[in-house]
Amino acid sequence: MELLEAIRTRRSVRKYKNDLIPEQIIKELLELAAWAPSGMNTQPWLYIVVEGKDYLKTLSDHCKSYILEAMEALPAIQSYRTTLSNPGFDIFYGAPVLVLIFGNKNAFTYPNDCSMAALNLMLTAWERGIGSCWIGFARAYCGTPEFKEELKVPPEYQLVAPVILGYPAEPPGQGSRKEIKVCFHRK
């Protein structure tokens, strides 16, 4: 698959096969993700790879509970209360792998840098037939000091991008794009 095709056809995948992704492929994807640009070449990312169907289901439940408890302070996601209250809803959609991309807060541009690494990860995964989805619902709980301590993440790292990976159970939709807004300024 060519880069332009990967950019135009990559979509968020929310239904996965049970097939595991070989560790070597995950390592290759993360190595390619690390070729993302970073401010002053700080390369501030730290990747935590989480696998295990039972653990991911438990983690999903913790994430949902955490968000529901904080729901009043999060008006932008009030409309998800019913979904997050559903015991059968898995925020990771049954994906076999969760990659948590943390950024070192001492690097001035760490949120941007880690976001670009996440995009590299998602595009290179798609190029190899592996689907992905950025899971915003995981950010709150997976960024807590307690969770970071469980995974031995140093305190100076902040969660930026929780990305699931897996082989799609069905082809993703075509998707569409809104008309882009461009403004040229010339003097």
C-alpha positions in Angstrom: 0.0 0.0 0.0 1.3 3.4 -0.9 1.4 6.3 1.6 -1.3 8.3 -0.2 -3.6 5.2 -0.2 -2.9 4.6 3.5 -3.8 8.3 4.3 -7.0 8.2 2.3 -8.2 4.8 3.4 -7.3 4.6 7.1 -10.3 4.8 9.3 -11.0 4.1 13.0 -11.7 0.4 13.4 -14.1 -0.7 16.1 -14.6 -4.4 15.5 -11.6 -6.8 15.6 -10.7 -10.4 15.0 -9.4 -12.4 18.0 -6.1 -12.8 16.1 -3.0 -11.7 18.1 -0.5 -9.4 16.5 3.0 -10.9 16.6 5.4 -9.1 19.0 7.9 -8.4 16.3 5.3 -6.6 14.2 4.3 -4.4 17.2 8.0 -3.6 17.7 8.4 -2.6 14.1 5.3 -0.4 14.2 6.6 1.4 17.3 10.0 1.8 15.7 8.3 3.5 12.7 6.1 5.6 15.0 9.3 6.9 16.6 10.4 8.4 13.3 7.8 11.1 13.8 9.1 14.6 14.0 9.5 16.1 17.5 10.3 19.6 18.7 14.0 20.1 19.0 14.3 16.4 18.3 13.4 15.6 21.9 11.6 12.3 21.0 9.7 12.5 24.3 7.6 9.4 23.8 7.3 6.3 26.0 5.3 3.4 24.7 3.5 1.0 27.0 2.0 -2.0 25.2 -0.9 -3.6 27.0 -2.1 -7.1 25.9 -4.5 -9.6 27.4 -8.2 -9.8 26.7 -9.2 -10.2 30.4 -7.0 -7.3 31.6 -8.2 -5.0 28.8 -11.8 -5.8 29.7 -11.1 -5.0 33.3 -9.3 -1.8 32.3 -12.2 -0.8 30.1 -14.5 -1.2 33.1 -12.2 1.0 35.3 -12.1 3.7 32.6 -15.9 3.7 32.2 -16.4 4.0 36.0 -13.8 6.7 36.3 -15.5 8.8 33.6 -19.0 8.2 35.0 -17.8 9.4 38.4 -16.4 12.6 36.9 -19.2 13.0 34.3 -20.6 16.2 35.9 -17.3 18.0 35.3 -17.1 16.8 31.7 -20.0 18.4 29.9 -18.6 17.6 26.5 -19.2 13.8 27.0 -22.6 13.9 28.8 -24.2 12.3 25.8 -22.1 9.2 26.4 -23.6 8.4 29.8 -25.8 5.6 28.6 -23.1 4.0 26.5 -20.6 4.2 29.3 -23.1 2.8 31.8 -23.7 -0.3 29.6 -21.7 -3.2 31.2 -21.3 -4.9 27.8 -19.7 -1.8 26.2 -15.9 -2.3 25.8 -14.1 1.0 25.2 -11.3 -1.0 23.5 -13.8 -2.8 21.2 -12.2 -6.2 21.7 -8.8 -5.2 20.2 -6.0 -7.4 21.3 -3.5 -4.6 21.8 -3.5 -1.2 23.5 -0.6 1.1 23.0 -0.4 4.0 25.5 1.8 6.8 24.2 3.1 8.9 27.0 5.1 12.1 26.6 7.8 13.5 28.8 6.3 16.7 30.2 9.8 18.3 30.3 9.7 18.4 26.5 7.9 21.6 25.5 6.1 20.1 22.5 5.4 16.6 23.9 1.6 16.6 23.2 2.2 17.4 19.5 5.2 15.1 19.2 3.3 12.1 20.7 0.3 12.9 18.5 2.5 12.7 15.4 4.0 9.4 16.7 0.4 8.1 17.1 -0.4 9.0 13.6 2.7 7.3 12.3 1.7 4.2 14.3 -1.8 4.2 12.9 -0.7 4.7 9.3 2.0 2.1 9.4 -0.3 -0.3 11.1 -2.9 0.3 8.3 -0.3 -0.2 5.7 0.1 -3.7 7.1 -3.6 -4.5 7.3 -3.8 -3.7 11.0 -6.7 -1.5 12.2 -6.5 1.1 14.9 -8.5 3.6 16.9 -7.5 6.4 19.2 -9.5 5.8 22.4 -10.2 9.1 24.1 -12.2 7.4 26.9 -9.0 5.8 28.1 -7.1 9.1 28.7 -8.6 10.1 32.0 -8.1 6.8 34.0 -5.0 5.7 32.2 -3.3 9.0 33.0 -3.9 8.8 36.8 -0.9 8.5 39.1 -2.3 5.1 40.4 -2.5 3.6 36.9 0.9 5.0 35.9 2.4 3.5 39.1 0.9 0.1 38.3 2.6 0.2 34.8 5.8 1.7 36.2 5.5 4.9 34.2 7.7 7.6 35.6 5.8 10.6 37.0 7.2 13.1 34.5 5.3 11.3 31.7 1.8 12.3 30.7 -0.6 10.1 28.7 -1.2 11.6 25.2 -2.5 8.9 22.9 -4.2 5.6 23.8 -4.4 3.6 20.5 -5.8 0.2 20.0 -4.5 -2.2 17.4 -5.9 -5.3 15.8 -6.9 -7.1 12.6 -10.2 -5.7 11.4 -13.2 -8.1 11.6 -14.7 -6.2 8.7 -13.5 -3.5 6.3 -13.9 0.0 7.7 -16.3 2.4 6.2 -15.4 4.7 3.4 -15.7 7.9 5.5 -15.8 11.3 4.1 -14.2 14.7 4.7 -15.7 18.1 5.1 -14.6 20.8 2.7 -11.3 22.1 4.0 -11.0 25.7 5.1 -7.9 27.4 3.7 -6.9 31.0 4.1 -3.8 32.3 2.3 -2.2 35.4 3.7 0.1 37.3 1.4 1.8 40.6 1.9 
